[in-house]
Amino acid sequence: MKFSALAIGARFRFQGGEYTKTSPLMAEPHPSGERRLMPRSAEVDPLHTTATRTGDLTAIPSEIPREQLDRVMQQLAGELSELIARSGLNAAQSSELARDLQRAFARARQALQLPS
């Protein structure tokens, strides 16, 4: 399948690595790493077959209500806090990671124009 046919957010394999499509021309490797510019014509192997083609948008809502998005962001923040607590990191490391995540959430909420 061509990279251009994947939906944003779809996972795929390319040249022996696993990636997630993050924009029409960019992909992020797994588990993590530097984003990569992908040719639209690159042949990739989708890792999940549902809703991977851009023509199949039935699984992606065109709009998400602000209240629902806010609620999901709050739930995700709570779940991440629980994961940090169970991570086995020492107190200083846990605090630093929690602060970094709070800043990232604040930036995301600001980008989505959600209340802080």
N, C-alpha and C positions, 0 to 999 in steps of 0.2 A: 504494500500500500504506500502511496506517496505521503510524505510528511504533511503536505497541504490538506490532505483529506481527513486528518485527525482533528478531533475537537480539542479545544484548549482544555487542559486538565487530564487528557488521556495519557496513559502510560504506554511506552513502547520500547522495543529493543532496536539498537542501531550500532553497528560495528562492535558487537560484543558487549555493549553497555546498556543499562536500563536508564530511561529518561522519562520525564513528564513534560508535555508540551505546555509552555507558559505563555506564549503569545504566537501570533501567526508565523514568526521567524525564529523564536527562541525556545530552547529546551533546557531543563535542569537535570543533571545526572543524579542517580541514586547510588548510595545513600545520601550523599551531599557533595557539593563541589561547585565549580564555577559554571555559570550559565554558558550555553553554547549557541552560536548562530547556526541555524540549520537551513540548508537549501530546501526550497519548497518542493523540489523534485526528488529529494532523497528518498530512497526506498527504505521503509521501516516496517517492523513487525509489531502490530498492536498486541499488548499484553492482556487487554480486556476487550471483548468483542462487542459489548453493549454500548450504544451511543458513542461510537468512536468516529463516525463519519459526520462531517459538518452538515450534511443534508438531513441527518436524523436528529432533530432538535426537540423531539417530543419529551425527552428526559430532562431537558433544561428549561426551567421556567423563564419567560421573557422578563418578568419582574418579580422581585421578592419584597413583600411588605416590610417597611422599615422596622416595625415592632418585632417581627419574626427574626430579622437579621440581628437586631439588638439582643434579643433573647438568646439566640444561638451563640453570639459572640460572648455573652456573659457565661453561658454554660461551658463553652470551650475554655475560658479563662479559669473557671473553677476546676475543671478536669485537669488542666495543666498544673495548677497549684497542688492538687492531690498527687500528681505524678512526681513533682519535685519533692514533696514531703516523703514519698516512698522511695526516692532515688538512692538513698544511702550516702548522699553527699554530706559533707560536714556543714555546720551552720553557716559559716562564711560563704561557702560555695553555693549553698541553697539560696541564701539571701541575694547574692550577686546574680544568679540565674533568674530569680524571681523579679528583680529590678529590671534586668534586660528584657524579660518577657512583658513586663508592664509597659515599658517604653515602646516595644514593638506593637502591643495592643493599642496604645494611645495613638501611634502613627496610623495604624489601620483604621481605627474608629474615626480619626480626623479625615482620612482619605475618603471614607464612606459617609462622611458628614453625620456621624452618630454622636450623641452626647457622651462626654467623657465619663 
